[in-house]
């Protein structure tokens, strides 16, 4: 009954062939003039390299940025559930322009018990 054993082996070989043919380096398929990745379409917060090699998050205005831009900035800052927190930031507008620490926002966010680390991350992504 040798033919029964060769069918599964042939199927495995065929599957491996398909995987090898489908896999491959994306750089071998792209043209030399094509960019490695597309540029972002929005002007939200994105990490940028600062002098000294550390990464900083570009801040957005808590008063004027859209909820989506705020959520993007919070995501870049490592805030868990950024869409929810962006909604809260927008809800408690406006913020005093002379309060760079966003004290009123901190007080309002404290109602939800997010933890000091989360509040610090939220505020780190925003300007008044």
N, C-alpha and C positions, 0 to 999 in steps of 0.2 A: 504494500500500500504506500509506496513511495510518492505517487502523485499527490496524495492528500497532504503531505508535509510540505511540498513545494509551493502549493497555493498560498498558504499563510506567509511563507517566506517571500514569495513574489509580491504579495500585497504590501508587506513591510518595506521591501526594496522600492516599490513604486511610490509609496508614501514618502519615503526619504528623498527620492528623486524630485518629487514635487516641492518638498520643503527646501531643498537645495536650490532649485530653480527659482522659487519665489523669494527666497532670502537673498541677501546681498547688500552690499554697502550702498547707501543712498548717494554717496559721493561718486560712485561709478556710473550712476544713472543721470546725474545732473550735469548740465552743461557748464563749462569752466566759467562763464560769465554770470551764471545764476547765483544769487545770494544764498548763503547757507540757511538762513531763516528769514521769514518776512518781517518787516518792521512793524511794530505795534501800531494799530490804527487809532488808538485813543491816547489822550494826553494825561492819563492818570499817573499815579505814583509807581515808579519802577525803581528797583535798587540801582544805585550808581556807586561806582568805586570812588572812594575818597582818598586823598593823599594819605599815605601810610598803609594802604592796603585794606582798610576796613570798608565795610559796605554800609551805606546810609540809605534811608528811604526818603524819596522826594516827597515833601509835604504838600498837602492840598488844603484849601481854605474850608474850615468848618462852616463858614457863613455863606460862601458862594458856590462851592463845588456841588455837582449833582450827587444824588444818593449813590449812583453807580460809580462815580469817580471816587467817592469816599470809601465805598466798599473795596474798590481795587487798591486804594492806598492802605487800607487796613489789612487786606490780604498780604500785600507786600511786606507789611510790618510784622506779619506772623500772628495776627489776631484770630483766634478761633471764631467761627461763625460770623465773618465780616459783614454779611448782608444784614443780619439782625442789628449789629451795633451801628452800622451806617444809618439804618432807619431811626435809631434812637438819637444819633447825632443831629440828624435833620429835624427831628421832632422838637428838640429843645433850642432851636435857633431863636433869636440871634445871640451871638457871643460878643462880649466886650472886646473891642479891638486892642485895648491897652492891657489885656490879660493873656500873655503868651502861654501861661500854664493852664489855661482853660479851666479855671477853678469851678465855674458854674456847671460846666459839663461834667467834671469829676464828681461834683455833689449829686447831680442827677443820675449818673451812671451807678453811683454807690447804692441806690435804691434796689438795684438788681443783683447785688452781691457778686459781681464778676471776679473779684479778687484784685488786689493792687497791681499785680503783674499785667493783667489784661487791660486795666485802666491806663497804666503807663504806656503800654503798646499802642492803645487807641490814640492817646494824646500825642505820642511821638510821631504819628503820621499826619497830624493836623496843625494848622495855624489858625488864629482867630479870623 
